[in-house]
Amino acid sequence: MINAITLLKIVFYEGRNFQGRHWECSNDCMDTFRHFNGCNSIRVSGGYWVTYEKPNYMGYQYILGPGEYPDYHHWMGFNNCIRSCQMFPPYRGSYRMRIYNRPEMMGHTMEFMDDCPNVYERFRYRDIFSCNIMEGFWIFYEHPNYRGRQYFLRPGEYRACGDWGCHNPMIVFYEDRNFQGRHHECSSDCPEMHSFFSRCNSIKVESGAWVAYEKPNYSGYQYMLHKGEYPDYQRWAGFNDCIRSCRSVPPYNGNYRMKIFERSDFAGQNLELMEDCPDLHERFHTRDISSVNVMEGYWMLHEHPNYRGRQYFLRPGEYRRHSEWGSTSPTFGSLRRVTDIN
């Protein structure tokens, strides 16, 4: 719970210990970049503020009450970047909120009217996918005892964890078609899922983006899955009903850039790409891609043109031969950016 009494101003300083160029702010600001480059200390002369790592009230969030913060560690900052800020109004009323372990205010639920240093001890679930703030202002913390990333919550309904700026992925695997039979809920990477289900004929992606793999340890056929429902394995272009491991794709809002090479170890003809390519042969004039350097963003290579056939997920990094992304052949037909992952 947050008791906000008086709203005055906040002062951002570029240097530690309130040194260097500074800027005073007395209302919301969606982009502070023109006022200062980095922020290494802050003074709050009154009231409560939420500062954000990125413009438009995005990125890491920090709740600041009246006081002095001589360096960014004092506000539990992950870096010295503050790019937007909001103040919130004084409040003297009651506090009431309800949390849910599924999106859309579904699943197990619990109501809170006071602080909770360890949600798991009271709720018996580690994941919160939606909530309803009926009264007051609240803060979610990533870890027990008010540690880790912070998420500021105003009164209102939050139907998915992304609504309060959190990436908390969730995927549900079902043994039978149309979401029937034994099922398994997953909210983190899993290298071996055979103990949870024997086959997979339908999937629901509640939040986030995922890569599902045919075999354990992230090997075999790969399938990119976005938020939505897949009532049978043909819907995710599956070759069979076998899913044995899965990975969550981290949220990403940046640029996309990769370079493909005709031969292994970044040799031979090469081409740099920053956008989707439905037919690699038309642009690259060869069907073979034997090595890749992914500089920015997440990408999918496809076996055939127009994003058909086997899929291969590429994270940022160097791939010196095609076997490093799980392919037995260097022949590919198309590639595209993985964009819908936030």
Secondary structure, DSSP 8 states (H G I E B T S, - for coil): ---------EEEESSGGG-SSEEEE-S-BS--TTT-S---EEEE-SS-EEEEEETTTEEEEEEE-SEEESSGGGGT-SSS---EEEE-----S--EEEEEEETTTEEEEEEESS--S-HHHHHS-S---EEEEEES-EEEEEETTTEEEEEEE-SEEE-SGGGGT----EEEEEEEGGGEEEEEEE-S-BS--TTT-S---EEEEEESEEEEEEETTTEEEEEEE-SEEESSGGGGT-SSS---EEEEE----S--EEEEEEEGGGEEEEEEESS-BS-HHHHHS-SB--EEEEEES-EEEEEETTTEEEEEEE-SEEESSGGGGT-S--B--EEEE-----
